[in-house]
Amino acid sequence: MERDGGWQQIHVIRHWHHLGSAADVHAARRLDTVAPGFDAHGYKILCKPILNGRAEIILL
């Protein structure tokens, strides 16, 4: 989840695939389509905050 003031975005990740972003948990739960192919750039962006513990993880 990303936050800045009153703004927030939930980035939905499944099996290291970015499914999209949503403003709330209800909208995040509806994201279920994986884009074709593997996005190596997105993977690199995700690794750092997840592995160093700075990412807030919400189980959907």
Contact map, one row per residue, 1 for C-alpha under 8 A:
111000011110000000000000000000000000000000000000000000111100
111100011110000000000000000000000000000000000000000000000000
111111111000000000000000000000000000000000000000000000000000
011111110000000000000000000000000000000000000000000000000000
001111100000000000000000000000000000000000000000000000000000
001111110000000000000000000000000000000000000000000000000000
001111111000000000000000000000000000000000000000000000000000
111101111100000000000011000000000000000000000000000000000000
111000111110000000001111000000000000000000000000000000000000
110000011111000000001111100100000000000000000000000000000000
110000001111100001111100000100000000000000000000000000000000
000000000111110001111100000100100000000000000000000000000000
000000000011111111110000000000000000000000000000000000000000
000000000001111111100000000000000000000000000000000000000000
000000000000111110000000000000000000000000000000000000000000
000000000000111111000000000000000000000000100000000000000000
000000000000111111100000000000000110011000100000000000000000
000000000011110111110000000000000110000001000000000000000000
000000000011110011111000000000111110000000000000000000000000
000000000011100001111100000100100000000000000000000000000000
000000001111000000111110000100000000000000000000000000000000
000000001111000000011111101100000000000000000000000000000000
000000011100000000001111101100000000000000000000000000000000
000000011100000000000111111100000000000000000000000000000000
000000000100000000000111111110000000000000000000000000000001
000000000000000000000001111111000000000000000000000000000000
000000000000000000000111111111100000000000000000000000000000
000000000111000000011111111111100000000000000000000000000001
000000000000000000000000111111110000000000000000000000000001
000000000000000000000000011111110000000000000000000000000000
000000000001000000110000001111111000000000000000000000000000
000000000000000000100000000011111100000000000000000000000000
000000000000000000100000000000111110000000000000000000000000
000000000000000011100000000000011111000000000000000000000000
000000000000000011100000000000001111100000000000000000000000
000000000000000000000000000000000111110000000000000000000000
000000000000000000000000000000000011111000000000000000000000
000000000000000010000000000000000001111100000000000000000000
000000000000000010000000000000000000111111100000000000000000
000000000000000000000000000000000000011111110000000000000000
000000000000000000000000000000000000001111111000000000000000
000000000000000001000000000000000000001111111100000000000000
000000000000000110000000000000000000001111111110000000000000
000000000000000000000000000000000000000111111111000000000000
000000000000000000000000000000000000000011111111100000000000
000000000000000000000000000000000000000001111111110000000000
000000000000000000000000000000000000000000111111111000000000
000000000000000000000000000000000000000000011111111100000000
000000000000000000000000000000000000000000001111111111100000
000000000000000000000000000000000000000000000111111111100000
000000000000000000000000000000000000000000000011111111000000
000000000000000000000000000000000000000000000001111111100000
000000000000000000000000000000000000000000000000111111110000
000000000000000000000000000000000000000000000000111111110000
100000000000000000000000000000000000000000000000110111111000
100000000000000000000000000000000000000000000000000011111100
100000000000000000000000000000000000000000000000000000111110
100000000000000000000000000000000000000000000000000000011111
000000000000000000000000000000000000000000000000000000001111
000000000000000000000000100110000000000000000000000000000111
